[in-house]
Amino acid sequence: MRIFRHFIFIILISFSLPTYAQSSDLGAWYMYFGNNKISKKLNFHNEIQYRNFDGIGDLEQLLIRTGIGYDLTENNNNLLVGYGFILSQPYVSGEKRENIEHRIFQQFITKQKFGRFNLQHRYRFEERFLQDDFRMRFRYYLGFNIPITNKEMLPKTLYLSAYNEIFLNLDSTVFDRNRVYGALGFVISKNMRIEAGYMNQIQENKNRGQIQIGFYNNIPFTRN
């Protein structure tokens, strides 16, 4: 419980940092990720991300994503097909605009373990239906978790998390963006964990930081 209290303190500090967003251009993302087994081979992915220009209230983007995945091997090598709804409210010439995007995506995830390092590779293709355009994009994600207070990712374990993800357009300018992330996480139970961290997003003409709070739920919907 002492470790958990320290982690909660870190999260509260993270919530206070985005209050400086207007002067430092620091945003905040609050995220929920669910990956729940619905049979021995199938899993249901569900995800909500609430992204803000500042700490809370000035919406930048609302992202809702869901999909059905199939395990080629147990707890590894997963194929998934999904759909995303994205509501964006960017500032254009000082005024807020609203854009809606519908997105279909296909992805492959494979995992590796080297000592304490738990690696994940994700390859994702996206078909993006914007209001006045259609685009396609490829994303490659490399992430890892390292337990600190235990040798494994067991309940009540503090861990370090990091990833790099590059986005490449299949039309027009190839490079879209790159994200670099680092965080401290806590394993609440066998199927739940929470993270607080910082992500830097690099685009062609823009570089912006984001405080991120993420909750992960892997509670299975079946006993199989």
ABEGO torsion letter per residue (X at the ends): XAAAAAAAAAAAAAAAAAAAAAAAGBBBBBBBBBBBBABAABBBBBBBBBBBABABGBBABBBBBBBBBBBABBGBGBBBBBBBBBBBBBBBGGBBBBBBBBBBBBBBBBBBBBEABBBBBBBBBBBBBBAABBBBBBBBBBBBBBBAABABBBBGBBBBBBBBBBBBBABEBABABBBBBBBBBBBABAABBBBBBBBBBBBAABBBBBBBBBBBBABBABAX
